[in-house]
Amino acid sequence: MSTLIVEGPARLHGSFRPTGNKNAALPIIAGTLLTEEPVVLHNVPRIGDVDTLTELVASLGADVEWTDPNTLRITARDLTRGSIDDAMASRIRASILLLGPLLARLGTAETPPPGGDVIGRRRIDTHVLALEALGAIYTHNASHHFKADRLVGADLFLDEPSVTATENALMAAVTAEGTTVIRNAASEPHVQDLCEFLCLMGATISGIGSNVLTITGVERLHGCEYEIQADHVEIASMLALAAITRSPLQIEAVPAAVMRPLDVVFERLGFSYRWNDGAVALPDHQELVIRPDLGGAIPKIEDGPWPQFPADLTSIALVAATQCTGTVLIHEKMFESRMFFVDKLLSMGAHIVLCDPHRAVVVGPSRLLPGNLVSPDIRAGMAMLIAALAAHGTSEIHNVEQIDRGYENIDGRLRALGAKIERV
């Protein structure tokens, strides 16, 4: 396993260009199985989870080719199997996204329990209920097996606005017979990206960006060429890093629409930045003061389904708050183990009270000391890297492969901005 040696505090300069959205790339790669024709995807992030999913897609019989560093060509003319490899599925949560496309193409799909980040219970009940409503017969022993002679449209109400369950239902419904309505659907930017991709392939979807999606089934989908949108989670991670290291950084190609829910939280933390022709520029040596609620009450940052603050960014917001003047409550509602990296920040000198698995009170600013850290998952790993870059001294971050699963060549790209990072 790799280790990052990080010397802080960092001072970053220059421009940063985000990669494609990880959480859009994964369902879109799965969606290429819906057609026999070639699909070309641009702005695909070269990260561990994408590598694993492309291996899985190839193992099912698709032809997969990287035509340049971030362009992927997939032709699923001859799918040879509907069962997903156990070992590869255990490495990635997104393996479950293959269920909808395999059911639509082959009428059968089988997967072992998916892997991925250990951040709490991650149920698949919503996937099962949605696919059953579309006509699939579900059985379960050591693996999850679905079979359907013909998928038929249905009026679905998801028992939770699950992103991946919405995506699976979408991909199963686009070639189902009749009309499907998905109520309480997830509406995150990556779900919208998948919808736009499917429409370019010939699907008929309305209500994109809302929590009610209507899909009129078509007989077949065709190939296309599509560019994946920039990753707002990576943008926000870099924005937080630049702010707490007081670095004058410009972040390029920022989609303004997806920044609105993030702006609300970052303004609460005292961040200041300005827009400049589609880029976000952070000033040098800005003062970060947490804005209290009316009457001087302690403010709260909490996550939720889009357009609320993304759960993937609560770890980042928590680390950022340690470098801001004031007190804030971080409330992570969705995953009960997401905050279990806080002990590492405490060992670095952060002033945090972990109230329970979902809530932490952060009092800042605190002078962070270097630490010997282990990355437990993608987002906590990136949060630890941000903390190490803000700390005074040299830190080690182990199990960096977790960060690599979600951030492309993050150490090389940060070195280009002036950070002192070595991978060993």
N, C-alpha and C positions, 0 to 999 in steps of 0.2 A: 504493500500500500504506500501511497505517496504522502509526503509531509510538506507543508508550506512553512518556511521560515520567514517571518514577517517582522520588519523593523518599523516601529512607529515613534512619534506620530508622523503620519504622511502629510505631504503637501502635493496635491494633484494640480496639473495644469493641462490645458489643451481642450480637445473635443473628444467626446465618446459617442460612438454610434451603436445603438442597441441591436441585438440579433433578433431573429424571428421569435414569435411567441411560442415557448415550449408547449404550453397547454392547448395551443391551436394546432401546432405541428403534429402532435400525437394522434388526435382524432382524424385529422385530415389524411395522414398516412394510412390509417385504418380504412378511411373512406375510399381510398383508391381501389380497394378490392371490390367495390360495387360495379365496376365496369371492366369489360374485357379490353378496352382500348388504352393506349398509353396516356399517362398523366405526368405532367412536368410541374414540379413544385420549386419555386424560388424562395430565397431567404429562409431556408431551413436551418435551424441552429444545429451545429455539430457538437452535440452533447451526448452523455452516456445513455439517457433514456431514449433518444432518437436512434442511436446505434442499436440498442437492444430491440426496439420495435421493428426496425428495418430487417434485422436478423429473423425475427418472428415471421414477418410478412414473406420473406424469402423462403423460410422453411415450409410455408403453406403452398408454395409453387409459383409465387410471383417473381418476375424478373426485376431486380432492383439494381440501379446504377447511379452512382454519383458522377454527374457530367462536369461539374466544377465544384469548388469547395462548399458551396451552399445551395447547389441545385441538384434535385433528386428526380430521377425518372423511374416510374414504376409501371410495369405492364402486368396486369393480373389476368392474362388471357386464359391460362390453364391452372386453376386452383386444384391442387392434388389431394388436399386433406382439409377436414374441418375441425380437427383436434389440435389444440395449442400445446406446444412443448412445455413439459412441467418445469424443467430447469430454467428456461428463459422467462416463463411466466412468473416464476418466483422472484425475479429481479426487478419487476416493474409493475406498478399498479395499472398502467394503461393497457396491459394485455387484455383486460376485460372489454376494451373498446372494439375488439375484433368480433365479439358475439353478434352484434347487429349486422355488420356486413356479411359475415359467413352465413348467417341464417337467410339473409336476402338472396345470396348467390347460390348456396348449396342446399338450403333447407335443413341444415344441421350445423351445430356448433358445440364444441366441448372445451372447457377450460378448467385447469386446477384453480384453487384459490389464488387470486392475484397477490403479488408482492408489493414492494414500494416502501415509502416512509412509514416508520413505526411512530405515529403521532396520536394514537388512540384507535378506538374501534372504528372500522370503516366498512359498514354494512353494504351488502349487495342486494338487499331485499327489493329496493326500488327498481333495479334492473330486471329482476325476475318478474315482478308484478307487471311492469310495462310490456315486456316481451310476451308474457302469457296473454295479456289483453289483446295483443296483435295476432294471436293464434298459435303461439309456440307451446309445445308440451315440455314441461320441465321435470327432470329427475335429478337426484343428487345422491352420490355415494362418496367416493373419494374426490370426485370432480363434479363440475356443474355441466349438465348436458341439456341441450335444447334441440327440439325437432319440430319442423313445421312443413306440411305439404304445400301450404300456401299461406302467406301472411296477409291479413285482412285489416283494413283501417278500423280504428276504434276511437272512442272519446275517452281519453286518459286523464286522470287527476293524480299526479305524482304525490306520494305521501311525504316527500321532502323535495325541495328544489335542487336535486343532485345534478351537478354538472355532467358527470360521465353517464348517468342514467338518462338524462335528457339527450345527450349525444347518441347513445345506443338506440334509444327509441326513434330519434330522427333518422338514423341510417337504416334502421329496419323498415321504417314507414315510407321512405321515398319511392320504393318500388312495390309497396303493398297495394292490394286491390282496394280502391275506394279512398275515402278521406279519413285522415287521422287528425285529431285535435289533442295537443298536449297542454294541459292546464297545470299551473304551478311549475312551469318550466324554468330552468335556469336561464339567465340572460347575459351571463358574463361575456366580455369581449371575445374570448376564444370560442364560445358557443356561436356568437354572431359570425365569426370568421368561418367556422365549419358550415353554417347555413349558406353564406355567400359562395363558398366553394361548391357545395352540392347544387346550388342553383346554376352555377356556371356549367356543371355537368348535365344539366337538363332537369333537375328537380323543381318542383313547384312548392314553394314555402312562403307563407305570409305571416306577419306578426314578428318578424325578426327584430330582436332587441327588447321584446316584451316578454311577459310570462305566460302568454298564450300563443302557441305556434300551431298553425293549420297547414297540413301537408296533404296535397292531392297526389295520390300515387301515379307514377308513370310506368310505362312498360319496361323501359330500359334507360340507363344513363350512358353518356359518352365521355370520351377523354377530354382533357382540357389542359390549359397552362394557367397556373395560379401563383400569386405571390402572398406569402404569409405576412401578416401585419407585425409590427414591432412589439416586443414583449414589455408590457407596462410594468410587470413585476421587476424586471431587470432595470428599467428606467427608474423606478422608485427606489430600488436598492442603491443605485449610483447617486441618485439625488440625495438620499440620506447620508451616504458616505461623504460626498462633497460638502454637505452642510456641516456635519459635525467635525470635519477636519478643517473647516473654514477655508476651503479651497475654491479658487475661481475656475469653475469647470463649466463647459458648455456641453449639453446633451442634445445630439442631433436627432432629426426625424421622429419627433415626439407627437403621437396622435392626440390632439387637444381634447377630443370627446372623452377619451378614457381617463384623462387626468382629473376630471372634475371631482369624483369622489375622493381622490388622493389629495387634491388641493386642500379640501376641508380639514383633513387630519394634519397635514404638514403645516398649514397656517396655525393650527392650534399649538403645534410644537415651536412656533416662532420662525419657521423657515421663510426665507425671502428669495424669490427668483422672478425673472422676467422672461417674457416670450419674445423671440426674435426670429421671424420667418420660419416657423415650424420647429424651432429649437428652444430649449430652456437654458438660460444662463444664470449661474449662481454667482453672487458677488463675493469678493475677497473679504475675509475676516468678519463675517456677519455675526451679530449677537443673536443668540437663540434663547428666547424667554418664553416659557409656556404661558399661554393665554388662559387665565382662570375663567370659570363660568361666572355668570352674574352674581354679584354679592361676594366674590372672592372664593366661591366654592371650588373644590378640586375637580378639574375636568376629567372626562372619561373618553378613552379611545376603544371602540369595540368593533369587532368584525361582523360580517353577515353576508347573505346572498347579495349579489350585484343588484343595484348600484351602491350598496354599502361598502365599507372598507374591506378589501380582500383578506381572508384568513392567511393567505401566503405572506402577507406583509406585517402581521402582528409581531413576529420575531424581530423584524427590521425596525419597526416603530419603537419597540421596547429598548433596543440598544441605543437608538437615536436619542431617546428621552433621557438616558443617563448623562448626556452631554448638554442638556438644556437646563436653564435655571427655572426651578419650580417643581411642582409635584403633579403627577398624573396617574390615573388608574388605567391599566391596560386590561381589557376584558376579552379573552379569547373564548368565544362561545362554542365553537364548532368541534374542536378536538381536545380531548382531556389530557393528552401527553405533550402537546406542542410546547409548553412552557418549562419542561423539565430540564432545559439547558441553563436555566437561571443560576444554578449553583456555580457554574463556571464563571459567570459574570460577577457573582459575589466574591469569588476567589481573586478576581482582578481588581476588586475595590469598589464595585458598583454599589449604590445604595438602593436596594430593592427589598421589598417585603413580599414574599410569595404567599398570598392569602389562602389559596386553594389551587387545585389543578387548572383553574380557568382565569384566575385574577391575580394581578401583581400591581403593587404600588411602587412607583419609581420616583425617587427624590434626586434631583440633579442641581448643579453638575457635580460629577465625581471624577477624580483623577484616576484613570484606569492604569493599572500596572500590567506588565506582560504576563502571559499565562501559557500553560501547557495544556492544550485543548484537544478534544476529539469531536469531530463533526458527527452528530447523531442523525441528521437528515438534511435535505437540500437547503431549506430556508434557515434553519438554526445554524447550519454550517456557514452560510453567507453572513448571517448576523455576527457570528464569532469572528469572521474575517474582518468585518467592519470594525468590531471592537478592537481587534489586534492592530488595525491601522490607526486607530485613535489612541491607543495605549502608549505609554512612555517606556520604550524598551523593546526587546526582541521576544516575540511569541512563537510558539510552534503549534500548528494545527494539523492533527493527524486525521486519517480516514478522509482525505480530500476528495476521493472518488465520489462521495456523497454530493459535494458541491459541483463536481464535474457533471453530474447527472442533469443539472439544471442551468449551468452557466458555462458558456463556451469559452475555453481558453482564458479563464478569468484572470489568472496570474500574469499571463503575457500581455493582456490588454491593460491591466492596471500598471504594469511596468512601463508601458508606453506612455502613461500619464505621469510617471515620476515616482510611483510607489516602489519601495524596496522589498521585493518578494523573491524568494528562491524556492524552487521545487526540488525536493530530494527524494 
